[in-house]
């Protein structure tokens, strides 16, 4: 009871004895518990009820003497009980308004008499008798002073007491303790349900509001100050003796429309206090208003202007929900902790007095450790990572809820913003495909901030303080001094963040002081090299302000803002923010500067060029998102980039070409690069002495040269030679990958291949087949594959010893690489001399095993490569047969649903079927029905190879009949209507073979083949002619035979 | 002032104030005359006295710091006769509005060197910075922050470590970091004010 009363009950004032018990929900429930206990005491424990208190409980009552009935002697002013103690004192004595009670029995009767007023009576009693147990049992049992009092001590005490009393006292003491437990438990339940503020939460809120306070017309408050600058290690500013009451700090708030308010922030909430007493400069801690759950709610109630201006602050939409969420999580954690505490009580009732401190007090230090300053909540140490992740998830879920809640107060904009929300979600999906994202969920390091902080930390903290408190002059000095720290060092970067420097620096950007803005941006530019800082800058809304600065007149400022954006926009969310705030358009606007060609620009032009360079840098970062690429194009960025591409300076060219090559993944850009005549400049810069620039140029050509015209342009501008030359530089792997990629794509054109041979590129490429990273190998092999179109190159590869390396690469796993390697090996195999090497190296077996690769591209490519191998190998039939299960494997690939695989396998089967024995085997594996099943297709490539395969397969047994039965004939006839002459030829041959069977002739005739074939017979293609004529002849012969049979 | 005299004056000033062309010089002279400069009883010379000059600085260029404004006046008033003559006016504005970095460094140093002994001392810095920090009521020594700020400045700018800033120190520091040009208080117009002033001065007179 004592414990519960001191700890849980809410006393108004600190001074013990004089405080009053307020009627709060918590207290009320406590009192009710006590009353219930007392009332039922005499019936439940009649013996104990008769026990006479050591000292009477004495208090001012409002009961009238007349209220007392039987068992009491009532006079006009006094009432005394008939029962007395050993000394003859009445057990209940009422004189005037003072009542003295000496036993539970009379207490419960008194409460019974009091009826409705019992709550008041209990309150009055307990107010005066802070520790009733002392009075009831004697000072030894007190709980207020002797917190460490243990059961042992109690027992000890009990023993010393008069033997008669002992047992009784013991029992009462235990009963009272039980009540105490009960009270504590129930009050804990209450407390944990309530809104609990924490120092961190209050600090956040105050910081947030401070940002929007000031003399400005639209500020939400005029001022907001702490009464004390000293912050205790637990984050509280209230003096320790007030912290005991859960108070965190006191604020002096000057709203725009009402008088100055003195406010207490406590764990229970926010309320108005008595203000500062003038003569003593001390705060009157008394509560003067209702309790609100947080500062913003409080101010909403109190100041109309606050509500109005709050709605105007555009950033609050971004910030506020976040902070609110933050609170919610803290509450969750706190509740948890209470829950634990409660359990502890449950399980160890006996030891309860040993527990050093009550839950309320205890929880505070733990909290502040866990939820310390502002934005660090994301950055938990190892053991809390899981928790943090969970929270982040919750964040996302609660975001819509909480932000909607906020919006209610700003009705007009709510529709717009919620619309915005939907579109954001859509974008999330669309952007997920874009390339090279920085990992958003990068694990944050460097958490535990210990006592052994580097000295820089304290110096930076001091400087931040000066920036905060200083005018323009002091701020500039502090900013300059801060730049003297090694800002590339992570310790300094994080120190700036951890002392709240980022908020201050970003805040400066929103001022009118150009110098402060420049100084701040210079620092932000450096420290935004750090991924965590980037994220925080974005979280604090820095990007929006920087985008705004891009409109500034001051060119230095524009440059710095663009450069900082370039650094920050390295992750997806930031890039999206830039775009959504119109940043892309403004950045593209920066690109527009005076003619570039001049070798010696005036200082003014130089500035413009510098601005354009910074703009290009920022666009480069932004261009990694697909939507931004489009936004750049729509903002008219392409012609401006083309203009800048003519610049002679490599520091300008690198971001420009970087942007272009990034954007060249989009077809629209590839077209524009060709049409804006950028290829010429790209080619020119291949000769730069900057490897980075060369790399980006090569990479842009790589992406663009899929297009025939572009390839020709590269050749015409003399780009092939520098590309070939760059192959010699094998140290820079990125450059090498880009260059080999460009060569690969350029080599698709035959003219280019010839050029490459002249420049001895083939030899160089073969040299790159070993010891290269996969990105390079893919391109090298791709390039060789294209170069093999020329017979001469195929021999060059052999002579340079490239074939063993290529065959060795067939054992790889990289899908792209395998596609290219099989293609290259296939191309090489067209040369019988090469083929013998491949055969010796068992290359065909390797190719064949790639048919089992799960990727359709690899399957098809391998099957294509097998064709020339069979064609050119000696003893091909024997070789193929030697692959155990090989024929079954390839026939089964006819069940694939990829057209390219089907076409390639048909081609391979055509070649396999040239060997009669093999044809027999594949027939046994059911090749005929599988081919027939494919006959209904519109794909000309497949049609052609299918027709070839069918005509080859007709050569065995009664396959011709089988094709007829499996209904392959009618669809084949339709192939003759295709527009592809190659299809015609293959089909005519197949039909010729099929027409050897009379039933097929009938089917063909029925499908109108004669007319189609007659046309083909007039073709210039002899093979086609012959096959068509042969087929017609077969049909005719059958008709004649039939006529003969009919008419004899 | 008659036309001939004006011509002559502007011709000669064109040579000394090299950032203005002749037209602009004429405009400035006219502006100077329009400012209502009359020979006052106390001074024999014609020109702007301290108060009217300070008034211009305050109203036109938004300066607020009394001490700095006094120093700016001193910097304009080359001959120390407590009055800015028309020559000093045009020449001063030439640097004030369009000075090169070098000229501005010299000018700012002159402004900050309160006792004109060729050095900006600790005490002078303290004097100029003393209002630059918001006073924290809780701090024991309200000047502590300022003192610290002075030390920070010296650490950054005092290259020869003699505990005071020579012109060489100042110049080197500013060249390295342009932001330090107005290290001890704003004594140059910000871009907006300067542009507004130029637009007004040079357009107004062209109407005449």
Interface residues (C-beta under 8 A of the other chain):
Chain A: X228 X229 X230 X462 X463 X465 X466 X469 X470 X471 X472 X473 X474 X476 X477 X478 X479 X480 X481 X483 X484 X514 X515 X518 X519 X553 X554
Chain B: X128 X129 X131 X132 X133 X134 X136 X137 X138 X139 X145 X148 X149 X152 X153 X155 X156 X177 X179 X180 X182 X183 X184 X185 X186 X190 X191
